[in-house]
Amino acid sequence: MRIAIAAIGRMKNGPERELVARYLERAGASGKPLALTGFDVTEINESRAGSATARKAEEAKALRSALPDGITVMLDERGKAINSEQFARQIGRWRDDGRPAVGFVIGGADGIDPDFVRSADLVVSFSPMVWPHQLVRIMLAEQLYRATTILSGHPYHRGD
């Protein structure tokens, strides 16, 4: 099953981009024996539309076109809070159900178009706080790596 991330905004070269790359590289390596592949990021420029509503609609259209066919997961502060084990188990269930891909969506500064959020298979919150997209990307990359270690029984994850 392919794992993909579609994100509004471009990360500059530097430690944040390197950290995302490192976690996704690890996820790719540990995911391969689990039939989890890809772990790629598509960066989409922020919309220049005049209103927040128009920007979100434009960005949603671009995000939709960047996602693979399959499951769509939105990252949104109003989403469901799940722990790392639940996150890993859900990815494993989708894989076992024969889903071709899971696409994760990280919105822009205005958030994600509400209609697009409602169309998602799952809306996840890392916190009720709002985080910069760079940090969300790092946290998602780490959780994807952690999910592969949980699914493989690797000791990286030391939760209860």
C-alpha positions, 0 to 999 in steps of 0.5 A: 500500500502506498503512503503519500503526503500532500501538503500546502506550502514548501519547506525550505532547505534546512533541519526541518526538511532534513528531519522529514526526509530522515523519518520518511526514509526510515519509514520506507525502509521499515515499511517495505517488508510490511507492504507499505511503500512510497512515503513521498511528499507532494508540496503545493504552493499556497493559493494567492486568492483574495479570500480565505474561502477562495484560497481553501477551495483552490488549495483543496482542488490542488490537494485532491489532484495530488492524492492517490486513489484510496483512503484520505486522511486529513490532519486538522485540530478538530479531528479525532485524537488517536494514539500511535498504536491506534494510528498504526493499527488503522494503517495496517487494517487499510493495508490488510483490506487491500486499499491501494493507498493512503493519502495524508493532507496537511492544509495551509495557513487558512486550514482545509476546505470544510467540504474537503474535510467532510469527504475524508475517510479519517480526520486526525488531530495531533492536538487541539492547538494549531501547528505550523505546517512544517512541524505537522509534517515532521510529526506526521513523518515521525508517526508514519515511521513509528507506525511501521515499527509498531506493525513490525514489532520493532522496539523503537516504540516504547509506549504502554 
